[in-house]
Amino acid sequence: MKLKQALCLLVLVLFLVAWQQLSYPRVWNDIHLGMTRQQVYDRVGSPDQDTREVKGAFWIKEKLTGRQELWLFFENDKAVMLSIKRYIGTSHTYKVQTLRFDDTALR
C-alpha cells in the first residue's frame, strides 16, 4: 500500500513540476490591445528589452525546459500587437507554440 501511495505522490509531483515549467506568468493575461506602455509596465514590470526605436518591448521567463516570451508592439503609445509564445526543449532544438496572438490589423 505504501508503494502505491509513494507512486501517486511521485506522479503528482512530476505533474506539478511539468505544469510549472509550461505555464507563463498569469499577469500576462491582464494585458490587452489599447493599453498604454506605462499601463503595461505597471502590470508586468520593466521589460527585458525595450526597443523604443522600433516601438517594441518583450519579457522572457526562462524555465528548466524552455522559456516563455511576451512581445508587445506599440503605436502612438498604445499596444497594437501582442504575442505570447512558449519554447519547449533545449537551446539546440526548440518547439515553438503560440499561446496567444492579438493584432489590431486583424480586427
Rosetta blueprint (number, residue, H / E / L):
1 M L
2 K H
3 L H
4 K H
5 Q H
6 A H
7 L H
8 C H
9 L H
10 L H
11 V H
12 L H
13 V H
14 L H
15 F H
16 L H
17 V H
18 A H
19 W H
20 Q H
21 Q H
22 L H
23 S L
24 Y L
25 P L
26 R H
27 V H
28 W H
29 N H
30 D H
31 I L
32 H L
33 L L
34 G L
35 M L
36 T E
37 R H
38 Q H
39 Q H
40 V H
41 Y H
42 D H
43 R H
44 V H
45 G L
46 S L
47 P L
48 D L
49 Q E
50 D E
51 T E
52 R H
53 E H
54 V H
55 K L
56 G E
57 A E
58 F E
59 W E
60 I E
61 K E
62 E E
63 K E
64 L L
65 T L
66 G E
67 R E
68 Q E
69 E E
70 L E
71 W E
72 L E
73 F E
74 F E
75 E E
76 N L
77 D L
78 K E
79 A E
80 V E
81 M E
82 L E
83 S E
84 I E
85 K E
86 R E
87 Y E
88 I E
89 G E
90 T L
91 S L
92 H L
93 T L
94 Y E
95 K E
96 V E
97 Q E
98 T E
99 L E
100 R E
101 F E
102 D E
103 D E
104 T H
105 A H
106 L H
107 R L
